[in-house]
Amino acid sequence: MSILPSPRFVAYLRVSTQKQGVSGLGLEAQAQAVEAYIAGVGGRMLATFTEIETGKRSDRPELTKALASARAQKAVLIVAKLDRLARNARFLLTVVEGAGEAGVIFCDLPTIPAGPVGKFLLTQMAAVAELEGGLISQRTKAALTAAKARGVKLGNPNLRAGTPDQARAAAAAKSRQARGRAADLSPVLIEIRAAGVTTLEGMARALTARGVPTPSGRGAWYPATVGRIEARNGV
């Protein structure tokens, strides 16, 4: 009797720079979903590629690396959630076709197989999601336009420019954003420390080399910035 080889996987994880790493969207949750799926099928993880980038962008360096790795090793590209990859049908189809012969698996859609049948089903689902998103946006804009025409003042009246309420709300939102950003970066910093980099200067250089965006989205990382992230994560 011949023994079938264990399925091999290349993982792709992504969080948006604008998101707060809420439940189900953080890097840690994605990694856990991927690991659970691979363990369930007796598979083996070959590599993990982590992207911190908005889902609206199609030029994702880490995704490009993940696809190349999957093709080269004839491994399945595994993604925790479909919306972590794309909500655009055309982009999704490009990724599915570029994954190679082993195909793509989504942990939140475990019954959809890799291969031509799976590609067809995923494309249809993405097309429906894209249509639904467009219709929701269209209805929202129409409702706001109608409300303005009736003289309705939009927005929270307690958050007008220059009021204490607005200042407190803005400060709270900024604090939540900073905490969410720190939580999203925690797995990346853990990987860097595991590689033997322990100083803030070394971590800053490693983050810059990986192309991880800074909190401002511009320039290189500084040790002080890394220190603030570590402090927010309780390290």
Secondary structure, 3 states (H helix, E strand, C coil): CCCCCCCEEEEEEEECCCCCCCCCCCHHHHHHHHHHHHHHCCCEEEEEEEEECCCCCCCCHHHHHHHHHHHHHCCEEEECCHHHHCCCHHHHHHHHHHCCCCCEEECCCCCCCCCHHHHHHHHHHHHHHHHHHHHHHHHHHHHHHHHHHCCCCCCCHHHCCCCHHHHHHHHHHHHHHHHHHHHHHHHHHHHHHHCCCCCHHHHHHHHHHHCCCCCCCCCCCCHHHHHHHHHHCCC
